[in-house]
Amino acid sequence: MSKWVCGVCGYIYDEEKEGTPFRELPETWVCPLCRAGKRAFSQKTEEPAKASAPAAPYRGQTRGLAAGELAAVCSNLARGCEKQYQDREAALFRQLADYFTAAAPAVPDGSVDKLAEIVRKDLEAGYPALSAAAAAERDRGTQRICVWGEKVTRMQEALLSRYQEEGEAFLRDTQVWVCSVCGFLYVGDEAPELCPVCKVPAWKFDKVEGGR
């Protein structure tokens, strides 16, 4: 009997306790905590702890941020200020986010398939590179951001995969919720009692209009 762990919220499916092998669960089965699909799970292996080698310094090229990226950064900073009850600073960052959003050019290929491709690249290369750079600089703040961000992105990948398979039927007669703190996406009639990623209560979730 094996154990399987959700890459989004950390929920562990224990085959011995559940009585059903994970691979025999239907493809429509979802995590009972965050509702991520089976693809978000990986088999848990019991290995002795090993001392990790120091991460190599990040040698990637740097570049200026595009308007859309700056809009996302300012929006995230506004959320951070809200959490610290810095209302004036939050309002200023929201103004900047609105400005850069208006200045961002139209996306040439905004298809679901293209978005899924970008998300997978972030998981395969983007987050590992950023995590390594943060570890090399001993930047614990960025490391924490990477942990939250990767979990949120894994949920995005799971939802995109289901949408690619099921189409509009996936979102029929339900709602889409987004955590206003970490960006976690949740599909269900009601928001979860606690965010599976950052643990804030349900009232911190915003309903995405048009989710039905």
C-alpha positions as CSV (number, residue, x, y, z in Angstrom):
1,M,0.0,0.0,0.0
2,S,1.2,3.5,-0.9
3,K,0.6,7.0,0.1
4,W,0.0,9.8,-2.4
5,V,0.4,13.5,-1.6
6,C,-1.4,16.5,-3.2
7,G,1.1,19.0,-4.7
8,V,-1.3,21.8,-4.0
9,C,-2.5,21.5,-0.4
10,G,-0.4,18.6,0.9
11,Y,-3.3,16.3,1.6
12,I,-2.2,12.6,1.8
13,Y,-4.2,9.8,0.3
14,D,-3.3,6.7,2.3
15,E,-4.3,3.6,0.3
16,E,-4.3,1.4,3.4
17,K,-6.7,3.6,5.3
18,E,-8.9,4.4,2.3
19,G,-9.1,0.8,1.1
20,T,-8.8,1.7,-2.6
21,P,-5.5,1.9,-4.6
22,F,-5.0,5.5,-5.8
23,R,-4.6,4.4,-9.4
24,E,-8.0,2.7,-9.3
25,L,-9.8,6.0,-8.3
26,P,-12.0,7.4,-11.2
27,E,-10.4,10.1,-13.2
28,T,-13.1,12.5,-12.0
29,W,-11.9,12.1,-8.4
30,V,-10.6,15.3,-6.7
31,C,-8.7,16.1,-3.6
32,P,-11.2,16.4,-0.7
33,L,-9.5,19.6,0.6
34,C,-8.6,21.7,-2.4
35,R,-10.4,19.8,-5.2
36,A,-7.3,19.4,-7.3
37,G,-7.5,16.5,-9.8
38,K,-5.5,13.2,-9.6
39,R,-2.7,14.7,-11.8
40,A,-1.8,17.0,-8.9
41,F,-0.8,14.0,-6.8
42,S,2.5,12.2,-6.6
43,Q,3.5,9.0,-4.9
44,K,5.1,9.6,-1.5
45,T,8.4,8.0,-1.0
46,E,10.0,7.4,2.3
47,E,13.7,8.3,2.0
48,P,16.3,9.1,4.7
49,A,17.0,12.8,5.0
50,K,20.1,13.9,3.2
51,A,22.2,17.0,3.6
52,S,21.5,19.2,0.5
53,A,24.3,20.8,-1.4
54,P,24.3,24.6,-1.5
55,A,22.4,25.9,-4.4
56,A,24.4,27.3,-7.3
57,P,24.0,31.1,-7.9
58,Y,21.4,31.9,-10.5
59,R,23.1,32.8,-13.8
60,G,20.1,33.5,-15.9
61,Q,19.7,36.7,-17.9
62,T,17.8,39.5,-16.5
63,R,15.4,41.8,-18.5
64,G,13.0,44.6,-18.0
65,L,9.4,43.7,-17.1
66,A,6.6,44.1,-19.6
67,A,3.6,46.2,-18.8
68,G,1.4,43.2,-18.0
69,E,4.1,41.8,-15.6
70,L,4.4,45.2,-13.9
71,A,0.6,45.2,-13.5
72,A,0.8,41.8,-11.8
73,V,3.7,42.9,-9.5
74,C,1.9,46.1,-8.4
75,S,-1.4,44.2,-7.8
76,N,0.5,41.7,-5.6
77,L,2.1,44.5,-3.7
78,A,-1.3,46.2,-3.2
79,R,-2.5,42.9,-1.7
80,G,0.5,42.7,0.6
81,C,-0.1,46.3,1.8
82,E,-3.8,45.5,2.5
83,K,-2.7,42.6,4.6
84,Q,-0.5,44.9,6.6
85,Y,-3.3,47.5,6.9
86,Q,-1.4,50.0,4.9
87,D,-4.4,51.4,3.0
88,R,-2.7,54.5,1.5
89,E,0.2,52.4,0.0
90,A,-2.3,49.7,-1.2
91,A,-4.3,52.4,-3.1
92,L,-1.2,53.7,-4.8
93,F,-0.1,50.3,-5.9
94,R,-3.6,49.6,-7.3
95,Q,-3.4,52.9,-9.3
96,L,-0.1,51.7,-10.7
97,A,-1.6,48.3,-11.5
98,D,-4.5,49.9,-13.3
99,Y,-2.1,52.1,-15.3
100,F,0.1,49.2,-16.4
101,T,-2.9,47.0,-17.2
102,A,-4.3,49.7,-19.5
103,A,-0.8,50.0,-21.2
104,A,-0.4,46.2,-21.7
105,P,-0.8,45.2,-25.4
106,A,-3.3,42.6,-26.4
107,V,-2.1,39.0,-26.0
108,P,-1.6,37.5,-29.6
109,D,-2.5,34.0,-28.5
110,G,-4.8,33.9,-25.5
111,S,-6.1,30.3,-26.0
112,V,-6.4,27.9,-23.1
113,D,-3.8,25.6,-24.7
114,K,-1.3,28.5,-24.8
115,L,-2.0,29.4,-21.2
116,A,-1.6,25.7,-20.1
117,E,1.8,25.7,-21.9
118,I,3.0,28.8,-20.1
119,V,1.8,27.4,-16.7
120,R,3.7,24.1,-17.3
121,K,6.9,26.0,-18.2
122,D,6.6,27.9,-15.0
123,L,6.4,24.7,-13.0
124,E,9.2,22.9,-14.9
125,A,11.7,25.7,-15.2
126,G,10.5,29.0,-13.7
127,Y,9.9,28.1,-10.1
128,P,13.0,25.8,-9.8
129,A,15.2,28.6,-11.1
130,L,13.7,31.2,-8.8
131,S,13.9,28.9,-5.8
132,A,17.5,28.1,-6.4
133,A,18.3,31.8,-6.7
134,A,16.5,32.6,-3.5
135,A,18.2,29.8,-1.7
136,A,21.6,31.0,-2.9
137,E,20.9,34.5,-1.6
138,R,19.3,33.1,1.7
139,D,16.2,35.2,0.8
140,R,13.6,33.5,3.0
141,G,10.8,35.9,1.9
142,T,11.2,34.9,-1.8
143,Q,11.5,31.2,-0.9
144,R,8.1,31.5,0.9
145,I,6.6,33.2,-2.1
146,C,7.9,30.4,-4.3
147,V,6.2,27.8,-2.1
148,W,2.9,29.5,-2.2
149,G,3.2,30.5,-5.9
150,E,4.1,26.9,-7.0
151,K,1.1,25.5,-5.1
152,V,-1.3,28.0,-6.7
153,T,0.2,27.4,-10.1
154,R,-0.2,23.6,-9.7
155,M,-3.9,24.2,-9.0
156,Q,-4.1,26.4,-12.1
157,E,-2.5,23.5,-14.1
158,A,-5.0,21.0,-12.7
159,L,-8.0,23.3,-13.5
160,L,-6.7,24.0,-17.0
161,S,-6.3,20.3,-17.7
162,R,-9.8,19.6,-16.6
163,Y,-11.1,22.4,-18.7
164,Q,-9.2,21.1,-21.7
165,E,-10.8,17.7,-21.2
166,E,-14.4,18.7,-20.3
167,G,-14.8,22.1,-21.9
168,E,-17.6,24.4,-20.6
169,A,-19.3,21.5,-18.9
170,F,-16.6,21.7,-16.2
171,L,-17.8,25.1,-15.1
172,R,-21.5,24.6,-15.6
173,D,-23.8,25.0,-12.5
174,T,-20.9,25.9,-10.2
175,Q,-18.8,28.9,-9.1
176,V,-15.2,30.0,-9.4
177,W,-13.5,31.5,-6.3
178,V,-10.1,33.2,-6.0
179,C,-8.2,33.8,-2.7
180,S,-7.5,37.5,-2.4
181,V,-4.3,36.8,-0.4
182,C,-2.4,34.1,-2.4
183,G,-4.5,33.7,-5.6
184,F,-5.5,30.1,-5.1
185,L,-8.4,29.1,-7.4
186,Y,-11.3,27.0,-6.2
187,V,-14.2,25.6,-8.1
188,G,-17.3,24.8,-6.1
189,D,-20.7,26.2,-4.9
190,E,-19.1,27.8,-1.9
191,A,-15.6,29.0,-1.1
192,P,-13.6,26.6,1.2
193,E,-13.7,27.3,4.9
194,L,-9.9,27.8,4.8
195,C,-7.6,28.4,1.9
196,P,-5.6,25.2,1.3
197,V,-2.5,27.3,0.6
198,C,-2.4,30.3,2.9
199,K,-5.0,29.2,5.4
200,V,-7.1,32.5,5.4
201,P,-10.9,32.1,6.0
202,A,-13.6,31.8,3.4
203,W,-14.5,35.5,3.5
204,K,-11.1,36.3,2.0
205,F,-12.3,34.6,-1.3
206,D,-13.8,36.6,-4.1
207,K,-16.3,35.1,-6.5
208,V,-15.3,35.4,-10.1
209,E,-18.3,36.9,-12.0
210,G,-19.4,34.7,-14.9
211,G,-18.3,31.5,-13.1
212,R,-21.7,29.9,-13.7
